[in-house]
Amino acid sequence: MIRPNSASNLSSKFTITMARKGGPKITLFLLFISIIAFGVFVPVFAPLPSLSSSSHSHRHRKANARSFEIADDVFWKDGKPFRIIGGDLHYFRILPEYWEDRLLRAKALGLNTIQTYVPWNLHEPQPGNLVFEGIADLVSFLKICQKLDFLVMLRAGPYICAEWDLGGFPAWLLAIEPALKLRSSDPAYLKLVDKWWGILLPKVAHLLYNNGGPIIMVQIENEFGSYGDDQSYLHHLVKLAREHLGENIVLYTTDGGTRETLEKGTIRGDAVFSAVDFSTGEDPSPIFKLQKEFNAPGKSPPLSAEFYTGWLTHWGEDLQHTGAGFTASALEKIFSQNGSAVLYMAHGGTNFGFYNGANTIADESGYTYKPDITSYDYDAPIKESGDVDNAKFRALKRVIGRHSVASLPSTPPDNEKTGYGPIRLQKTAFLFDLLDMINPADVVESRNPVSMESVGQMFGFLVYVSEYASKDDGNILFIPKVHDRAQVFVLCSSDDKERRPTYIGTIERWSNEKLLLPNTKCASNISLIVLVENMGRVNYGQYMFDRKGILSSVYLDGRILDGWKMITIPLHTLNEVPRTNLITLVAHSRIVTSSALRKLEDSERVSKEPALYTAHFSIEKDNQVKDTFISFSGWGKGIAFVNDFNIGRYWPSFGPQCTLYVPAPILHRGENVLV
């Protein structure tokens, strides 16, 4: 949920060196360094079953019976009172090799419960293409939680928010016509939800607490009271969950601690437990009192299901920072009122690939689009790289220690990091030259531009190409609706086959302006090339139906420009690799043509044309493979791949993030490749 939060400046500590042209090829330098970038719907419904299928009081249960339930405004685990001291830690923001490491650090903090979302888009990136391996191996993650004696609160969605692309919905939902009404009782939408949960929930049913697993609670939707008022939708989800998970599991909702959000987002009665969240530092007493109004008598143990340890950061903002003492004091207030809390986040991790989300901020023009940075450090006590040697971790651990029934484990040391020195990159290819490798069947032609989702390009970049006749005094280009950032080029190829596209300017969603296309003497029509970047779909609020690409007509001197080709650019994200893997081609072959090579010499002329740079660097010994950071200070905007793994977006010229985290499991002894 988006709420104001205190922040302060946190300056970056990173540098980069950039070499001038030397010889016939342009070279640049990146520096791998071993420092952390920053602490970076009113129908009548049949009665629903209660929170516990048992008609017996907890006092009549055997103390050793395996059960988790709610009675007398208390959580009861195996017949004994239980306080949830939890933390959000998302498996999809951490490499699987580090799941156990990060969980052990959460254990050292004093947590007894892990809360995690399940992003539908990660597990079904294309319709029917189900992925539950690698970073998407949810079951393995849950088993590690159980191994380490954690309980789990599973936020199964189908919408999760989470500052994650489209709030966890698969982007292909946006290509369906007629358009779906997401997060509603729209039958077409519910049919797809039924199918998805029919896959997901049976996968985790054996891991419910009453079945011997770690899952004590399953969340229904997420903060729905901040979005809609569709009780039939919520009841449908509850019924669906019960069909797959049974009657014993505690289902819960989470909503902001206001009467309005709770009225819209909760389900009255005792079928679903209503938890709350609220700003850090708010007095929890009146909010917990309000919470009780939305739970059945005796069914309202006070729970802050999102206790914010920090906050998210958008591109162009200062890095978010919340003081350690302030955060610890706020947590103490909750515990002193016999409350439970889940730290959001305990460990943030990283928005690897193209999965970062975005927000819309209300302003005088309506709203401004704000994409999230690659890092999801969140100023959490366990930093992006897993570091725990910091004031916030220590302060929160002290508070938790005072309220924990068990002694806390010792704090582990930070993982070792290293620097690999300056690495020279060679400009390997112009992006537009690589389009010749695209299968013609993947090129879509249309009278008007169509969205990325409509051509099957869910993430990254899409090229739009059309033609126009030049005028002596130039042409005015206007694209009313671009999502999200378009770089505009023109090309006359009739006279000079070696001529490169000329960069004209950039059109951005948040500051859309007209562009003057200069007069270009050309014997034929001029090609207009528009490279559009999807910078992350809105994950929260009323503008969440966020298609990408050119979403309007394109106007040239006030007249609609027709005849478009849409060319997909196959760049992989976390869990899917395209048929044509441009990154692998660039990394392992020399594909620059001789004509392009000559043009590479003119660095000033071609510096605005998108290009790919490659570097090979070696790590001699296994014990030298460690976490590191790659610095882009002084660079413009782009994405980076290390050994074909998409480590995320960089944009230090806009800020604030100047480095990208490179976890050691991505690296290996021998030759490594950066693109």
C-alpha positions in Angstrom: 0.0 0.0 0.0 1.3 3.4 -0.9 1.6 5.7 2.0 3.8 8.6 2.9 7.0 7.7 4.7 9.9 9.6 6.0 13.0 9.6 3.9 16.3 11.2 3.9 19.1 11.6 1.4 21.6 8.8 1.2 24.4 9.6 -1.2 26.0 7.1 -3.5 29.6 6.1 -2.9 30.4 4.8 -6.3 32.6 5.8 -9.2 33.3 4.7 -12.7 36.1 5.3 -15.1 35.4 5.8 -18.8 38.2 5.7 -21.3 38.3 7.8 -24.4 38.5 6.3 -27.9 41.7 4.6 -28.5 42.5 2.9 -31.8 39.8 1.9 -34.2 37.3 0.8 -31.6 35.5 2.5 -28.7 36.1 1.1 -25.3 34.6 1.9 -21.9 35.3 0.7 -18.4 33.1 -0.6 -15.7 34.3 -1.2 -12.2 33.2 -4.2 -10.1 33.4 -3.1 -6.5 32.7 -4.8 -3.2 30.8 -2.1 -1.4 27.0 -2.0 -0.9 25.3 0.6 -3.0 22.8 1.5 -0.3 20.9 0.1 2.6 19.7 0.2 -1.7 -18.6 -5.5 -5.7 -24.7 -6.3 -2.6 -25.5 -9.9 -3.0 -26.6 -12.4 -0.3 -24.1 -15.1 0.4 -24.3 -18.5 1.9 -22.5 -18.6 5.3 -18.8 -19.4 5.1 -17.1 -21.8 7.4 -15.4 -20.4 10.4 -11.7 -19.8 10.9 -11.5 -23.1 12.7 -13.4 -26.2 11.7 -13.4 -27.4 15.2 -16.3 -26.6 17.5 -14.0 -27.2 20.5 -12.2 -24.5 22.3 -8.4 -24.5 22.2 -8.5 -25.4 25.8 -10.0 -28.8 25.0 -7.2 -29.6 22.5 -4.3 -31.7 23.4 -1.2 -29.5 23.9 0.8 -31.6 21.5 -1.9 -31.7 18.7 -0.6 -30.1 15.5 -3.0 -27.1 15.0 -3.0 -23.4 14.3 -6.1 -21.4 15.1 -7.6 -18.2 16.6 -9.5 -18.0 19.8 -9.9 -15.5 22.6 -8.1 -12.9 20.4 -5.0 -15.0 20.5 -3.2 -17.1 17.9 -2.9 -20.7 19.2 -0.2 -23.0 17.9 -0.5 -26.6 19.1 -2.7 -25.5 21.9 -0.4 -22.8 23.2 -0.5 -19.1 22.8 1.7 -17.8 20.0 2.9 -14.4 18.9 3.8 -14.0 15.2 7.1 -12.3 14.9 7.4 -12.4 11.2 9.0 -10.9 8.2 8.4 -10.7 4.4 11.1 -12.3 2.4 10.3 -13.1 -1.2 11.8 -16.1 -2.8 11.6 -14.5 -6.3 13.9 -11.7 -5.3 16.7 -13.9 -4.1 18.7 -16.5 -5.9 17.8 -20.0 -4.8 21.4 -20.6 -3.7 20.9 -17.9 -1.2 17.5 -18.8 0.2 18.8 -20.6 3.2 21.4 -17.9 3.9 18.9 -15.2 4.0 16.5 -17.3 6.1 19.2 -18.0 8.6 19.8 -14.2 8.9 16.0 -13.8 9.5 16.3 -16.5 12.2 19.1 -14.5 13.8 16.9 -11.4 13.8 14.5 -13.4 15.9 11.7 -14.1 13.4 9.6 -17.2 13.8 7.4 -16.7 10.7 8.1 -15.9 7.0 5.6 -14.2 4.9 5.9 -14.4 1.1 3.9 -13.5 -2.0 3.4 -15.8 -4.9 3.6 -13.8 -8.2 1.4 -15.4 -10.9 3.4 -13.8 -13.7 6.6 -15.6 -12.6 5.0 -19.0 -12.7 2.9 -18.6 -15.9 4.8 -16.1 -18.1 2.9 -17.3 -21.1 -0.6 -18.9 -21.1 -0.2 -22.6 -20.1 3.6 -22.3 -19.8 4.0 -23.2 -16.1 7.3 -22.6 -14.3 8.1 -24.0 -10.9 11.8 -24.4 -11.2 14.8 -22.3 -10.3 13.9 -19.0 -8.7 10.3 -20.0 -9.2 10.6 -23.2 -7.1 8.1 -22.2 -4.5 7.8 -25.7 -2.9 11.6 -26.0 -2.3 11.6 -22.5 -0.7 8.7 -23.5 1.6 10.6 -26.7 2.5 13.7 -24.8 3.5 11.5 -22.5 5.7 10.2 -25.7 7.4 13.7 -27.1 7.8 14.7 -24.0 9.6 11.6 -24.2 11.9 9.8 -21.2 10.3 6.1 -20.9 10.0 4.8 -19.4 6.7 2.1 -16.9 5.9 1.4 -17.4 2.2 0.2 -14.5 0.2 -1.3 -16.4 -2.8 -2.8 -13.5 -4.6 -3.9 -13.6 -7.3 -3.0 -10.0 -7.0 0.0 -9.2 -4.8 1.1 -5.6 -5.4 4.6 -6.1 -4.0 6.2 -3.4 -6.2 6.2 -6.2 -8.8 5.3 -5.8 -12.5 1.5 -5.5 -12.8 1.1 -6.5 -9.2 2.0 -10.1 -10.1 -0.6 -10.5 -12.8 0.8 -12.0 -16.1 1.1 -9.4 -18.7 -0.7 -11.6 -21.2 -3.9 -10.9 -19.4 -3.7 -7.4 -20.9 -3.8 -8.8 -24.5 -7.2 -10.5 -24.0 -10.2 -8.9 -25.8 -12.6 -7.8 -24.7 -10.4 -6.4 -21.9 -10.6 -8.1 -18.6 -11.7 -6.4 -15.4 -8.8 -7.3 -13.1 -9.5 -7.8 -9.4 -13.3 -8.1 -9.9 -16.0 -10.7 -10.3 -15.8 -10.4 -14.1 -16.5 -14.0 -15.2 -13.7 -14.0 -17.8 -11.2 -12.9 -15.2 -12.5 -15.4 -12.6 -12.2 -18.2 -15.0 -8.5 -17.6 -15.4 -8.1 -17.2 -11.6 -9.9 -20.5 -11.1 -7.5 -22.2 -13.5 -4.4 -20.6 -11.8 -5.3 -21.4 -8.3 -6.4 -24.8 -9.4 -2.7 -25.3 -10.2 -1.1 -23.3 -7.4 -3.1 -24.3 -4.3 -2.9 -28.1 -4.8 0.9 -27.7 -5.0 1.1 -26.3 -1.5 -1.8 -28.1 0.2 0.5 -30.8 1.6 2.5 -28.0 3.2 -0.3 -26.6 5.3 0.4 -26.7 9.0 -2.3 -29.2 9.8 -0.9 -31.5 7.1 2.6 -31.4 8.6 4.0 -28.4 6.7 4.9 -24.8 7.7 1.9 -22.8 6.2 -0.3 -21.5 9.0 -2.2 -18.8 7.1 -3.1 -18.1 3.4 -4.0 -14.5 2.3 -7.0 -13.7 0.1 -6.1 -11.1 -2.5 -4.1 -8.1 -1.1 -5.2 -4.8 0.4 -8.4 -5.0 -1.7 -10.0 -2.2 0.3 -7.6 0.2 -1.2 -8.7 -0.7 -4.7 -12.4 -1.9 -5.0 -15.6 -2.8 -3.3 -16.6 -6.2 -4.8 -17.6 -8.6 -2.0 -18.7 -11.3 -4.5 -15.1 -11.4 -5.8 -13.6 -11.9 -2.4 -16.2 -14.5 -1.5 -15.4 -16.4 -4.7 -11.7 -16.5 -3.7 -12.6 -17.8 -0.3 -14.7 -20.5 -1.7 -12.0 -21.4 -4.2 -9.4 -21.5 -1.4 -11.5 -23.8 0.8 -12.1 -26.2 -2.1 -8.4 -26.7 -2.6 -7.1 -26.2 0.9 -9.8 -27.5 3.2 -11.6 -26.0 6.2 -8.8 -26.0 8.8 -6.4 -23.4 7.3 -6.7 -19.9 8.5 -7.5 -17.5 5.6 -6.7 -13.8 6.1 -7.0 -10.4 4.4 -4.7 -7.5 4.9 -5.9 -3.9 4.6 -4.9 -0.4 5.6 -6.0 0.5 9.1 -8.8 2.8 8.2 -12.6 2.2 8.4 -13.0 2.8 4.6 -10.4 0.3 3.5 -11.5 -2.3 6.0 -15.2 -1.9 5.0 -14.2 -2.6 1.4 -11.5 -5.2 1.8 -12.6 -7.5 4.7 -15.1 -10.3 4.8 -17.5 -10.0 7.8 -17.9 -13.0 10.1 -15.5 -15.5 11.3 -14.6 -17.2 8.0 -11.6 -14.9 7.3 -9.3 -13.2 9.7 -8.8 -9.5 9.0 -5.3 -8.2 9.6 -4.2 -4.5 9.2 -1.3 -2.5 8.2 -0.4 1.1 8.9 2.4 3.6 8.7 5.4 3.0 10.9 5.2 5.2 14.0 1.4 5.4 14.1 -0.2 4.6 17.4 -1.3 1.0 17.0 -3.9 1.1 19.8 -6.9 2.7 17.9 -6.0 0.7 14.8 -6.1 -2.6 16.6 -9.3 -1.5 18.3 -10.8 -0.8 14.8 -9.5 -4.2 13.6 -11.6 -5.9 16.2 -14.8 -4.4 14.7 -14.1 -6.3 11.4 -13.4 -9.7 13.1 -15.8 -12.0 14.9 -15.8 -11.8 18.7 -12.7 -13.5 20.0 -11.2 -13.8 16.5 -9.0 -10.6 16.4 -5.5 -11.0 17.7 -3.8 -7.7 16.9 -1.6 -8.2 13.8 0.2 -5.7 11.8 0.7 -7.8 8.6 3.0 -5.2 7.1 5.2 -3.4 9.6 7.3 -1.1 7.3 11.0 -1.2 8.1 11.7 1.1 5.2 10.2 2.1 1.9 10.5 1.6 -1.9 12.4 3.9 -4.2 11.5 5.2 -7.7 13.9 6.3 -10.3 14.7 10.0 -9.9 14.1 10.0 -6.1 16.4 10.0 -3.2 17.1 6.6 -1.7 14.6 5.9 1.0 15.9 5.7 4.6 14.1 5.2 7.9 16.0 5.6 11.1 16.9 2.5 13.1 15.8 3.9 16.5 12.5 5.2 15.1 11.7 1.8 13.5 12.6 -0.1 16.6 10.5 2.1 18.9 7.5 1.7 16.6 7.8 -2.1 16.8 8.1 -2.0 20.5 4.8 -0.2 20.7 3.1 -3.0 18.9 4.6 -5.7 21.0 3.9 -3.9 24.2 0.2 -4.1 23.3 0.5 -7.9 22.9 0.4 -7.4 19.1 2.0 -9.5 16.4 3.9 -8.0 13.5 5.4 -9.0 10.2 8.3 -6.8 9.1 7.9 -5.5 5.6 10.5 -6.1 4.5 12.8 -8.2 6.6 14.9 -8.7 3.5 14.0 -6.9 0.3 16.3 -8.4 -2.3 16.5 -7.4 -5.9 14.0 -6.8 -8.8 16.1 -9.0 -11.2 15.2 -9.0 -14.9 12.3 -6.8 -16.0 10.0 -7.5 -13.1 10.2 -4.2 -11.2 6.8 -2.5 -10.7 5.7 1.2 -10.8 3.4 3.6 -9.1 1.3 6.5 -10.2 1.6 9.7 -8.2 -1.3 12.2 -8.3 -0.4 15.7 -9.5 -1.8 18.7 -11.3 -1.9 16.8 -14.7 -3.7 13.9 -13.2 -0.9 11.5 -12.4 2.8 10.9 -13.0 4.2 7.5 -13.7 7.0 6.4 -11.3 8.9 3.2 -12.1 10.8 1.4 -9.3 14.5 0.9 -9.3 16.2 -2.5 -9.7 17.2 -2.8 -6.1 14.5 -3.7 -3.6 16.8 -3.2 -0.6 13.9 -1.3 1.0 16.2 -0.1 3.8 15.4 -3.4 5.4 17.4 -4.8 8.3 18.8 -7.5 6.1 20.3 -5.6 3.2 20.1 -6.4 -0.5 23.3 -8.4 -0.4 22.3 -10.1 2.9 24.4 -7.8 5.2 23.2 -7.6 8.8 26.0 -5.6 10.4 23.9 -2.4 10.6 22.1 -0.3 13.2 18.6 -1.3 12.1 19.2 -5.0 12.4 20.7 -4.6 15.8 17.9 -2.3 17.1 15.1 -4.5 15.8 16.8 -7.6 17.2 17.0 -6.0 20.7 13.3 -5.3 20.6 12.4 -8.8 19.3 14.7 -10.4 21.9 12.8 -8.7 24.7 9.5 -10.2 23.5 10.6 -13.6 22.2 10.0 -16.7 24.3 13.2 -18.3 23.0 16.7 -17.0 23.0 17.9 -15.7 19.7 20.7 -17.2 17.6 23.9 -15.3 17.2 24.2 -12.9 14.3 26.2 -14.3 11.4 28.9 -12.3 9.7 28.2 -10.5 6.5 29.0 -12.5 3.4 32.4 -11.7 1.9 32.6 -9.6 -1.2 35.3 -8.8 -3.6 36.1 -6.4 -6.4 37.3 -7.7 -9.8 38.8 -4.4 -11.0 38.2 -2.3 -14.0 36.8 -4.3 -17.0 37.1 -3.1 -20.6 33.9 -3.4 -22.7 34.0 -3.4 -26.5 31.1 -2.1 -28.5 30.0 -5.4 -30.2 26.9 -4.5 -32.1 24.3 -1.8 -32.9 20.9 -2.9 -31.6 19.2 -2.1 -34.9 21.6 -4.2 -36.9 20.6 -7.2 -34.8 17.0 -6.9 -36.0 18.0 -8.7 -39.2 18.2 -11.8 -37.0 14.6 -11.6 -36.0 12.3 -14.2 -37.6 10.0 -12.4 -40.1 7.1 -14.4 -38.6 7.7 -12.4 -35.4 7.3 -9.0 -37.2 3.7 -7.7 -36.9 2.3 -5.3 -39.5 -0.7 -3.1 -38.7 -2.3 0.1 -39.9 -1.8 1.6 -36.5 0.6 0.8 -33.7 -0.4 -1.9 -31.3 0.7 -2.7 -27.8 3.6 -4.8 -26.7 1.2 -7.4 -25.2 -0.7 -7.7 -28.5 2.4 -8.8 -30.3 3.5 -11.1 -27.5 6.4 -8.9 -26.2 5.7 -8.8 -22.5 8.9 -7.2 -21.3 11.8 -5.1 -22.4 11.8 -3.3 -25.7 9.8 -3.1 -28.9 10.7 -1.4 -32.2 8.0 0.5 -34.2 8.8 1.4 -37.8 6.9 3.5 -40.3 7.8 5.8 -43.3 7.0 9.4 -44.2 8.0 12.0 -46.8 10.2 14.7 -45.7 9.5 18.5 -45.9 11.9 21.3 -46.4 11.0 22.8 -43.0 10.9 19.5 -41.2 8.0 17.6 -39.6 6.4 17.7 -36.1 6.0 14.3 -34.5 3.5 13.8 -31.7 2.8 10.5 -30.0 0.1 11.2 -27.3 0.4 7.9 -25.4 3.7 6.2 -25.0 4.3 3.6 -22.3 6.9 4.2 -21.1 9.9 5.7 -22.9 10.4 6.1 -26.6 13.7 6.9 -28.4 13.1 8.3 -31.8 15.4 7.8 -34.9 15.1 8.6 -38.6 16.9 6.9 -41.4 17.3 7.5 -45.1 18.8 4.4 -46.7 18.2 5.1 -50.4 21.4 6.8 -51.1 23.9 5.5 -48.6 23.5 1.9 -47.5 26.0 2.5 -44.7 24.1 5.4 -43.2 23.2 5.0 -39.6 19.9 6.0 -38.0 19.9 9.5 -36.6 18.8 10.0 -33.1 16.1 12.8 -32.8 15.0 12.7 -29.2 13.2 10.9 -26.4 9.5 10.9 -25.6 8.7 10.0 -22.0 5.4 9.0 -20.5 5.9 11.4 -17.6 6.9 14.5 -19.8 5.4 13.9 -23.2 6.5 16.5 -25.8 6.4 16.9 -29.5 9.6 16.4 -31.5 10.8 18.2 -34.6 12.0 15.8 -37.3 14.6 17.8 -39.2 14.6 18.1 -43.0 16.5 15.2 -44.4 17.3 15.1 -48.1 16.3 11.7 -49.2 15.4 10.2 -52.6 12.8 7.9 -50.9 10.6 8.0 -47.9 12.3 8.3 -44.6 12.1 5.5 -42.1 10.8 6.5 -38.6 12.1 4.2 -36.0 10.7 4.3 -32.4 12.3 2.2 -29.8 9.9 1.8 -26.9 11.0 0.6 -23.5 8.6 -1.0 -20.9 10.0 0.3 -17.7 7.7 -1.7 -15.4 3.9 -2.0 -15.2 1.9 -0.2 -12.5 1.4 -2.5 -9.6 -1.0 -0.5 -7.4 -4.1 1.7 -7.8 -6.7 2.7 -10.3 -4.3 2.9 -13.3 -3.0 -0.7 -12.9 -4.3 -1.9 -16.3 -1.1 -0.7 -17.8 -0.4 -1.9 -21.4 2.9 -1.0 -22.9 4.2 0.4 -26.1 2.6 3.0 -28.4 -1.0 3.1 -27.3 -2.4 5.9 -29.6 -2.2 7.0 -33.1 1.1 8.7 -34.2 0.7 12.2 -35.6 3.0 13.9 -38.2 2.1 17.5 -38.6 -1.3 16.8 -37.1 -2.1 14.0 -39.5 -2.2 10.3 -38.5 0.8 8.3 -39.7 -0.3 4.9 -41.0 1.5 1.7 -41.9 3.5 0.2 -39.0 5.7 -2.7 -38.4 6.3 -3.9 -34.8 9.6 -5.8 -34.4 10.1 -7.7 -31.1 13.5 -7.6 -29.4 14.1 -11.0 -27.7 15.8 -10.2 -24.4 15.2 -12.7 -21.6 14.1 -11.9 -18.1 14.1 -14.1 -15.0 12.4 -17.3 -16.1 12.0 -17.3 -19.9 14.6 -17.3 -22.7 13.4 -16.3 -26.2 13.8 -18.5 -29.3 16.5 -16.1 -30.5 18.7 -15.1 -27.6 20.4 -11.9 -28.6 22.5 -11.7 -25.5 24.1 -15.1 -26.0 24.8 -14.2 -29.7 26.4 -11.0 -28.7 28.4 -12.5 -25.8 29.9 -15.4 -27.7 30.4 -14.2 -31.3 31.8 -11.3 -33.2 28.9 -10.0 -35.3 29.8 -6.4 -36.1 29.8 -5.8 -39.9 32.7 -4.1 -41.5 30.6 -1.1 -42.5 29.3 -0.8 -38.9 32.8 -1.2 -37.6 33.9 1.9 -39.6 31.0 3.8 -38.1 32.0 2.7 -34.6 35.0 5.0 -34.9 32.7 8.1 -35.0 31.9 7.9 -31.3 30.3 11.4 -31.1 28.0 10.7 -34.1 26.7 7.3 -32.9 26.7 7.7 -29.2 22.9 8.1 -29.1 22.3 4.9 -31.1 21.5 1.9 -28.8 24.4 -0.6 -28.8 25.5 -3.6 -27.0 28.9 -3.8 -25.2 30.6 -7.0 -24.2 33.4 -7.8 -21.8 35.0 -11.1 -20.8 36.7 -11.4 -17.4 38.3 -14.3 -15.6 38.1 -15.5 -12.1 41.1 -17.8 -11.4 40.0 -19.8 -8.3 36.7 -21.1 -6.8 37.4 -19.2 -3.6 37.5 -16.0 -5.5 33.9 -16.3 -6.6 32.1 -13.8 -4.3 29.4 -11.2 -4.2 30.2 -8.0 -6.0 28.6 -4.8 -7.4 29.0 -3.4 -10.8 29.2 0.4 -11.0 27.6 2.4 -13.7 28.4 5.8 -12.4 28.8 8.1 -15.4 26.8 5.9 -17.7 23.4 6.6 -19.3 20.6 4.1 -19.3 20.4 0.4 -20.1 20.3 -3.2 -18.8 23.0 -5.6 -17.9 23.5 -9.3 -18.2 26.1 -11.3 -16.4 26.6 -14.8 -17.8 23.2 -14.5 -19.5 21.5 -13.6 -16.2 19.5 -10.3 -16.4 20.7 -8.5 -13.3 18.5 -5.5 -14.0 18.3 -1.9 -15.2 20.8 0.9 -14.7 20.2 4.6 -15.0 22.7 6.5 -12.9 22.3 9.6 -15.0 18.8 9.9 -13.5 19.6 8.1 -10.3 19.6 7.3 -7.5 20.9 3.8 -8.1 24.4 3.7 -9.5 25.4 0.1 -8.9 23.8 -3.3 -9.6 24.2 -6.2 -7.2 25.9 -9.3 -8.7 25.4 -12.3 -6.4 28.2 -14.8 -6.4 26.1 -17.8 -7.7 25.8 -15.9 -11.0 29.6 -16.0 -11.4 31.9 -19.0 -11.8 35.6 -19.8 -12.0 37.0 -19.2 -15.4 35.7 -16.9 -18.1 32.6 -14.7 -17.2 30.7 -12.5 -19.7 29.2 -9.1 -19.1 26.8 -7.6 -21.7 
